[in-house]
Amino acid sequence: MILRFLPHSPYVRKVLVAARELGVIDAIDVVEAHVFDPETPLLDENPMGKVPALIRDDGSVLYDSTVICEWLDGEDGRDQLFPAAGEARIQALRRNALGDGLGQAATWNIRERYRPDDERSEGYMAYYERTIDRCLAALEAEARDEGWDFAAADGRFDIGDIAVACAISYLDFRYPERGWREQCPTLGGWVAGAFARPSMTATELSPYTGPLSP
């Protein structure tokens, strides 16, 4: 299999973490894709021109990080990251949506910063900042009320937890000055445990040096 990859994408990291948690990372060839290059094969593989995209051994392509992760999880009956139908699954998917939404607000805000001065919207940037703040506040409340603790015996790390951890890692990567842990101490403690997992330490984000605009 081939995974189209960017080193600074929280969504690619989500797939890489899932693959490591499932023990299938060695079956995946990770290949960088320059999404703004008109010659990139990614454009034929994913009509949206986005990463991650997974080219399976039969040549078919999956895209969207959640879709890829669910397919990997279901192969050979693993079913480790996506709970069976019921409330546990709904809550895992809800946390996945919240993590993805946090990552999206953070990435869109960065893209706005990249715009030329005369095209940048301070209003949009303020909107994305408020979205980030709301997501962090919601996660802190949930972590506090539900007692998220990596020292607990259950050791849960499902698709929702992976999405949240990868989104926060992107927030730390792009906004190191934000200091969100002061307002979210319970979430911060959970994140420290998440970041210590081997699947996370092996997939740290890194700068992208390719073209940033069409």
Phi, psi and omega in degrees: 000153177239131175250117174287133200224146163229138189287346182250012184270123176292336181283322172296317180301323178303315179293317180296320177296314180301316181298323179287320177299326182272351179076027182243011186298329182290346179271000185244127175264114184269121185232126181292140179238125175269099193295337180266004176275117182296346179265358182295136178295344179304325184294332175277336183272324179230110183300339177280347180066034184239155170255153003278151169226134182246117176268113183283169185297335179273004178092347178286156188238137172246141174221162192086127187300321182293319178298314180298314181297320181292322178295314178301319182293326183276343180298134178058025174068030182295303175047051183259325188262337180247109179301159176296164182309137182140189185297322180299320179293315180301317181290324176296318179292326177295315177296324176300316179295321180293318177297314179297322179293321176298315178298322180294316179298320180292320180288320180293325178295319178297318179299322178295323178297328182287342183295153174302154185307322184279357178247348185287140180251112176295329179296315178294319180297319177295323178297314180294322178298318179295323178296317177300315180299317180294318179297316179296319179297319179295318179293321178296316180298318180293316179299319180290313185289328182261357177066046178302126184204117180288349176278351181294156187292331186288331176057036184298135173208074183266188185299327177294317179295319179298315180298317180296313181298318182290323177295317180292326176297324177292321178300315178295323182293317185267333185232061185297341182273358191293325177064036185293338183295336178295323179272345186229064186293324180291315176299320179300320177294319178295317180299321179301319177293318179297315182294340180277350179295143179304325180294333179273318181294335181274358188230030184300144179292152178215161184297150175257133184250003180278186181295140184257359180209158179297000000 
